Amino acid sequence: MRVGPGATSPNIVDWLATKIVEADMWYASNPTMTVEDTAKAQKVTQAFNALLDTASS
């Protein structure tokens, strides 16, 4: 389900301009973590939980 033009569409700039919302402030729950850091932490957590599950069975 497409809701707008594709990124290569010549109309993308005009379409995006209608979607802009002004923000008075931004909130970052982990301002020192990158996207890569977050993804790695999720993988480590999943692996640790799997290890604990295996050890408890």
C-alpha positions in Angstrom: 0.0 0.0 0.0 1.6 3.2 -1.2 0.7 6.4 0.6 2.8 8.8 -1.5 5.2 9.0 -4.5 8.4 7.0 -4.5 11.7 8.6 -3.6 12.7 8.9 -7.3 9.5 10.6 -8.3 9.8 14.2 -9.5 6.8 15.1 -7.3 8.4 13.9 -4.0 9.6 17.4 -2.9 6.1 18.9 -3.3 4.5 15.9 -1.6 6.9 16.0 1.3 6.3 19.7 1.7 2.7 19.0 2.5 3.7 16.6 5.3 6.1 18.9 7.2 5.2 19.4 10.8 7.0 22.0 12.9 8.4 20.8 16.2 9.2 22.9 19.2 11.5 20.2 20.7 12.9 16.8 20.0 13.4 14.0 22.5 16.0 11.3 22.2 15.8 8.5 24.8 19.4 7.4 24.1 21.2 10.5 22.7 24.7 8.9 22.9 23.7 5.7 21.0 23.8 5.3 17.2 21.3 3.2 15.2 24.1 0.6 14.9 24.6 0.6 18.7 20.9 0.1 19.3 20.7 -2.8 16.8 23.8 -4.4 18.3 22.4 -4.1 21.8 19.1 -5.7 20.7 21.0 -8.7 19.1 23.1 -9.1 22.3 20.0 -9.0 24.4 18.2 -11.6 22.2 21.3 -13.9 22.3 21.6 -13.6 26.1 17.9 -14.3 26.6 18.3 -17.4 24.3 21.2 -18.6 26.4 19.2 -18.1 29.6 16.3 -20.0 28.1 18.5 -22.9 27.1 20.2 -23.0 30.5 16.9 -23.1 32.3 15.4 -25.9 30.3 
